[in-house]
Amino acid sequence: MDRPPPFIISVKHCLMASIPFAVIGSNQLIEVKGKKIRGRLYPWGVVEVENPEHNDFLKLRTMLVTHMQDLQEVTQDLHYENFRSERLKRAGRAVDEDVLDKDQILLQKEAELRRMQEMLAQMQAQMKMKSDE
């Protein structure tokens, strides 16, 4: 297995040391020293989005761009498959519960039908006894 170049290793260590990232975002362009930059203006000064001394936005962006393929694979192979299998389990369980509920109702109806048939047989026997008298 090939070892990555030392530059890549140092970038990786720098990124890992910065976790958790402190990130500031902005969609405003502010003029600082005659240059327009993306940042936020506060009473104590300006926070520049792309200044590594102010926040870790550049490190986060570098990490996301360099690891995009890994993120996609993990999302597909791990997270999506876990989600899919859990949904299939739940769907199977819901079907099983529906079948069990229907079976239970059917058993109750059959028991009620037997009880009514017994009552009918008793009534017929009583009527026959009265007619024989």
N, C-alpha and C positions, 0 to 999 in steps of 0.2 A: 504494500500500500504506500503510495507516494505521500510524503509529508508536504503540507502547504508551505509556501515561501515564508520567511521570517516576517515580512511586512504584513501578510495576512494574519499571522499569529498575533502580532502586536496590535493590530486593529481589533481583532476579536477580544483580546484581553482588555483593551481600552473600553470597548462597548460593554463587556460583562461587568467591568468595575463601575460603570455608570448606572446600572440597574438599581433601583427604579429610576426611570428617566423623569427629570423635571422639565416639562414642556410648556411653552407659552405659544399660543397661536394668535394670529391677527389677520384681518383682511384690509387693514388700513395702511395706506402709504404715508409715511411721515418724513419730512425733510430734516435731515441731520447733517450738518457741515456741508451743505450744498448738494447732498445726495439724497435721493428718495429711497427709503428703505421700508420694509414691512416691519411694523412693530406696534407697541402700545405706549401711549404717553401717560405718564403718571406725574403727580406733583413733584416727586423727587428726581424725575428724569425719564429717559426713554429706555424701554426694554426692546432690544432688537431680536426678531424671531430667528434670524440666521447668524447670530453671533454666539459662538460656543462659550464665551465667557458669561453670557446672560442666561442661557438655557440649553437643554440637551436635544433640541429639535433636529439638528444636523446628525447627531449620533443615532437618534431614533430612525430618521429617514434612511441613513446608511444601513442600519440593521435590517429594516424592512425590505429595502431594495436588494441587498445581498442575500437575504434568506427567503425571498418570495417563493421560490420553488419548494423549499422545505415547508413553509407555511401552508401552501396549497396541498401538498401531499399529506401532511398531518391532518388538515381539515377534511380531506376526502377519505383517507384511509382510517382515521381514528374517530374523529368527531362525528362525521356523517354516518359512518357505519354503526357507531354506538346508537345514534339517534334512530336510524332506520331499524335496527334490530329491536330496540325498545318499543317503537311504534308497532312493529309486527307482533311482538309479544302481547301488547295491549289489545291490538285488534283481534288476535286469536282468543284472548281471555274474554273479550266482550262477546264474541260469537259463542264461546262455550257457555257463558253465563246466560245468554239468550236461550240457548238450547236447553239448559237446565231449567230455566224459568218455564219454558213451554212444556217440558216433560213434567214438571211439578203440577202445572195447571191441568194437564191431561190426566195425571193420576188422581187429582182431586175430583175431576169431572167423572171419571170412571167409578170412583168410590161413591159419589152421589147417585149415579145411575144404578149401581147395585143396591144401595139403600132404598131407592124408590121402587125398584123391582121387588124387593122383599116386602115393602109396604103394600104394593099392589097384590102380591101373592097372598098376604094375610087378609086383605079386604075380600079377595075372591073366595078364600076359604071360609070367611065369616058369612058371606052372602050364600054360599053353597049350603052351609049348616042351617041357615035360617030357611032356605027354600026346602030343605029336606024335612024340616019340622012340620 
